[in-house]
Amino acid sequence: MTVRFERDERESISLEGGVSTGSTSGPAVEVVRPGLQLVLEDLGRPGHAALGVSASGAADRRALRAANRAVGNRPGAAAFELAGGGAILRFTGPAVVAVTGAPVETTIVRNDAPSLPVEHGAATALEDGEELHLGGLTTGLRTVIAVRGGLDLEPALGSLSSDTLAGLGPGGLGGRPLRAGDVVPLHGPAATPHAVEPHPAPADPLPAPGDTVELRVLLGPREDWFTAAGVRTLLEQEWTVTPRSDRVGVRLHGDVPLERSVSGELPSEGAVTGAIQVPPDGQPVLFLPDHPLTGGYPIIAAVVDRDLDLAGQLPPGVRIRFRPVSPDAPTAEIRGD
């Protein structure tokens, strides 16, 4: 049989309490241009692994907390996560926003008035009809945009995070990235529990393509599936982040693939965010928040929780060196905030 695929020209989503392509009566954000990838993320939905549901959540949790603190939201409130820059958001009603994470040149385009620059990490006010323009990146990969009051959407399993692999997300999104024309309703400032933070959130230094970063790892649970030379290769060789990386995982390339001592594959077993899984080609994949919960490829090590936010900010072209730490290392070296 011959199959022909045709574009569905109907409006993308229109569900009560969810994302729509029409107008709303209250405060909202319309996606004029989504950039490379624009998703909604909070601190995720932990505790559902037994149901086959990943925690998902923000790739850079520090940036999410900093943006929410700047506008007075609770730390884990959902916000926009933009990969690669290049987005335009239009606001219905007045709003207060903060932009953190990977630094982008951000401006407010006003009606019949000069554009205004937005300071990174600072709470900034917009009026009805104004647009937030986010440019390209020079360092890092993901920018967080928090809006005072938060997003007025129906959660999925208690979270507004978009799980791009599982297709699970708030309202009618189903985990997909936002598209041009989507309208995200807002709670408005009255729902905000705290005052606006008067001091800009500090910007963490982030790597640019060509830079080398160090990520700390705990070896195991399957390092014994690799030769001693293979384990040394993991720890001594520089690995390059490839353009095939996404929220599921950072795909790495090294001149020397990891050498196995055990052939074949494992029965499917659990995997965590930060796990370094090794497919048959010997080129590792570092799992990010939307990773699969199980897999049959051996996991040689896992990035410590404290370095996961940095892992979520690695653009293609960055080089990685893995440094082993002991399971008995001080908690401050392993666990994030």
C-alpha positions in Angstrom: 0.0 0.0 0.0 1.0 3.6 -0.5 0.7 6.0 2.4 0.7 9.8 2.1 1.1 12.1 5.1 -0.8 15.4 5.1 -0.5 18.3 7.5 -3.4 18.7 10.0 -4.4 22.3 9.6 -6.9 22.3 12.5 -6.1 24.4 15.6 -3.5 22.6 17.7 -5.2 22.3 21.1 -8.3 23.9 22.7 -9.1 22.4 26.0 -10.6 24.0 29.1 -7.9 24.7 31.6 -5.2 23.9 29.0 -3.3 25.4 26.1 -5.3 26.9 23.3 -4.8 28.7 20.1 -7.5 31.2 20.7 -7.8 34.2 23.0 -8.3 34.1 26.8 -10.3 36.4 29.0 -7.5 36.6 31.6 -3.7 37.1 31.7 -1.9 34.8 29.3 1.2 34.3 27.2 1.0 33.7 23.5 3.8 32.0 21.7 4.7 34.1 18.7 7.9 32.2 17.9 8.9 29.1 19.9 12.6 29.1 19.1 14.4 25.8 18.8 12.5 24.1 21.7 10.1 25.8 24.2 8.6 23.6 26.9 6.9 24.0 30.3 8.8 22.6 33.3 8.6 22.6 37.1 10.6 20.4 39.5 9.0 17.3 38.0 6.8 14.5 39.1 8.9 12.2 41.3 7.6 9.1 42.9 5.8 7.5 39.8 8.6 5.2 38.5 6.6 2.2 39.5 4.0 3.4 37.0 6.6 3.8 34.3 6.6 7.6 34.6 9.8 9.5 34.7 10.2 12.5 37.0 11.0 14.8 34.1 11.2 18.5 35.2 13.6 21.3 34.6 17.0 20.5 33.1 18.5 23.3 35.2 16.8 23.3 38.5 18.9 26.1 39.9 17.9 28.4 37.1 14.2 27.5 37.7 14.5 28.3 41.4 16.3 31.5 40.7 13.7 32.7 38.2 10.8 31.9 40.5 12.6 33.6 43.5 13.1 36.8 41.4 9.3 37.1 40.6 8.1 35.9 44.0 6.7 32.5 43.0 7.3 29.4 45.1 10.6 27.8 44.1 9.2 24.9 42.1 6.5 26.7 40.2 6.3 25.9 36.5 8.0 28.2 34.0 9.1 28.3 30.3 12.3 26.4 29.4 13.8 27.6 26.1 16.6 25.6 24.4 18.7 27.5 21.9 17.2 30.9 22.2 15.3 32.7 19.5 11.8 32.9 21.0 9.1 35.6 21.1 6.4 35.7 23.7 3.4 38.1 23.7 1.6 39.0 26.9 -2.1 39.6 27.5 -2.4 41.8 30.6 0.4 43.2 32.7 3.0 40.7 33.9 6.4 40.5 35.8 9.0 38.1 34.4 12.5 37.0 35.1 15.0 35.3 32.7 17.7 33.0 34.1 19.8 30.1 33.0 21.7 30.4 29.7 22.1 34.2 29.1 20.4 35.6 26.0 19.9 39.2 24.8 16.4 39.9 25.9 14.3 42.9 25.1 10.7 44.1 25.6 9.2 45.3 22.4 6.5 47.9 23.3 3.6 49.4 21.4 4.7 52.7 19.8 7.7 53.0 22.1 11.4 52.2 22.1 12.3 48.7 23.1 13.7 48.1 26.6 16.6 45.7 27.6 15.9 43.1 30.2 18.6 42.5 32.8 19.4 38.8 33.3 17.9 37.5 36.6 16.0 40.6 37.4 12.3 41.0 37.8 11.0 43.0 34.9 7.5 44.4 34.2 5.6 44.1 30.9 2.3 45.8 29.9 -0.6 44.4 28.0 0.3 43.6 24.4 4.1 43.8 24.8 6.4 41.1 23.6 9.5 39.5 25.2 12.1 38.9 22.5 14.9 36.4 23.4 17.9 36.3 21.1 20.6 33.7 20.5 23.0 32.0 22.9 26.7 32.3 23.4 27.1 30.1 26.5 24.9 27.4 27.9 21.9 25.9 26.3 18.7 26.4 28.2 17.0 29.6 29.4 14.2 29.8 32.0 11.5 32.4 31.8 9.3 32.6 35.0 6.1 34.7 35.1 4.8 36.1 38.4 1.8 34.1 39.5 2.6 31.0 37.5 0.9 29.1 34.8 -2.9 28.3 35.1 -2.9 24.8 33.6 -4.3 21.4 34.6 -1.4 19.3 36.0 -0.6 15.8 34.9 0.2 13.5 37.9 0.7 16.6 40.1 3.1 18.4 37.8 3.1 20.9 34.9 6.3 19.4 33.4 6.4 18.4 29.8 7.9 14.9 29.4 8.9 15.0 25.7 9.7 11.2 25.6 6.6 9.9 27.4 4.2 12.4 25.8 3.0 13.5 29.2 2.3 17.1 30.1 -0.1 19.7 31.5 -3.5 20.6 30.0 -3.9 19.3 26.5 -0.2 19.5 25.6 0.6 15.9 26.0 4.3 16.7 26.6 4.9 18.3 23.2 7.0 21.5 22.8 5.0 24.7 22.4 4.2 25.9 18.9 3.5 29.3 17.4 -0.1 30.3 18.3 -0.3 28.4 21.6 -1.7 30.5 24.4 -0.7 29.7 28.0 -3.1 31.1 30.6 -1.6 32.7 33.7 -2.8 32.9 37.3 -1.8 36.5 37.6 0.2 38.3 40.3 -2.6 37.8 43.0 -1.6 34.1 43.2 2.0 34.9 44.1 3.0 34.0 47.7 6.1 36.3 47.9 7.2 39.8 47.1 9.4 40.4 44.0 13.1 39.9 44.8 14.8 43.4 44.5 18.2 42.0 43.6 18.9 40.2 40.3 19.6 36.5 40.5 23.3 35.8 40.0 24.2 34.3 36.7 26.2 31.0 36.9 29.1 30.8 34.4 28.1 28.3 31.7 30.3 26.7 29.0 30.4 27.6 25.3 31.2 25.2 22.4 34.9 24.3 22.6 35.1 24.7 26.4 35.9 21.7 28.6 33.9 21.0 31.7 34.3 18.4 34.5 31.4 16.3 35.7 31.7 14.1 38.8 30.5 10.5 38.5 29.9 7.5 40.6 31.0 4.3 38.8 28.5 1.5 38.4 26.4 -0.4 38.6 27.7 -2.2 35.5 31.3 -1.0 35.2 32.3 -4.7 35.4 30.8 -5.1 31.9 33.7 -3.1 30.6 37.4 -3.9 30.5 39.8 -2.0 32.7 40.9 -0.1 29.6 37.3 0.8 28.9 36.8 2.3 32.3 40.1 4.2 32.0 38.9 5.5 28.6 35.7 6.8 30.2 37.7 8.7 32.9 40.7 9.8 30.9 39.4 10.7 27.5 37.6 13.9 26.6 34.0 13.4 25.3 32.3 15.8 22.9 28.6 16.8 23.1 27.0 16.0 19.8 24.1 17.9 18.1 21.9 14.8 18.5 21.5 15.6 22.2 18.1 16.6 23.7 16.1 16.5 26.9 16.2 12.7 26.8 20.0 12.5 26.9 23.3 14.1 26.0 24.9 12.0 23.2 28.6 11.9 23.4 31.4 11.1 21.0 35.0 10.1 21.8 37.9 9.1 19.6 38.1 5.7 21.4 34.8 3.9 22.1 34.3 2.1 25.4 35.6 -1.4 25.3 33.2 -4.1 26.7 34.3 -7.2 28.6 30.8 -8.8 28.5 29.0 -9.2 25.2 25.3 -9.2 24.8 22.7 -7.1 26.6 21.2 -7.0 30.0 17.6 -7.7 30.9 15.9 -4.3 31.1 16.8 -2.6 34.3 16.1 0.8 35.9 18.0 4.0 35.0 18.2 7.4 36.8 18.8 10.9 35.6 22.5 11.3 35.1 23.1 7.6 34.2 25.7 7.1 31.5 24.4 4.3 29.3 26.6 2.7 26.7 25.0 1.4 23.4 26.8 -1.2 21.3 28.8 1.4 19.4 30.7 2.3 22.7 29.7 6.0 22.5 27.9 6.9 25.8 24.6 8.7 26.4 24.2 10.8 29.5 20.5 10.7 30.6 18.7 13.9 31.2 15.2 14.5 32.8 13.1 12.9 30.0 15.2 9.7 29.9 13.6 6.2 29.7 13.2 4.5 33.0 14.6 1.2 31.9 17.0 -0.1 29.3 19.1 -3.1 28.4 22.4 -1.3 27.7 24.9 -1.4 30.6 25.3 1.8 32.7 28.9 2.3 33.4 28.5 5.3 35.8 26.2 8.1 36.8 26.7 11.9 37.1 26.2 13.0 40.7 23.1 15.0 41.4 25.1 18.2 42.2 26.4 18.3 38.6 23.1 17.5 36.8 22.1 21.2 36.3 25.4 21.8 34.5 24.8 18.7 32.4 21.5 20.2 31.3 23.3 23.3 30.1 25.9 21.7 27.8 25.6 22.9 24.2 26.9 20.8 21.2 30.7 21.2 20.9 31.4 21.3 24.6 34.0 18.7 25.8 33.5 16.7 29.0 35.9 15.0 31.3 34.5 12.7 33.9 36.0 12.6 37.4 35.2 9.7 39.7 34.1 10.2 43.3 33.6 7.7 46.0 30.2 6.8 47.3 31.6 7.7 50.7 32.4 11.3 49.6 30.9 14.1 51.6 27.2 14.7 50.9 27.9 18.3 49.7 30.0 16.9 46.8 27.3 14.6 45.6 23.9 16.0 46.3 22.4 19.1 44.7 20.4 21.8 46.5 
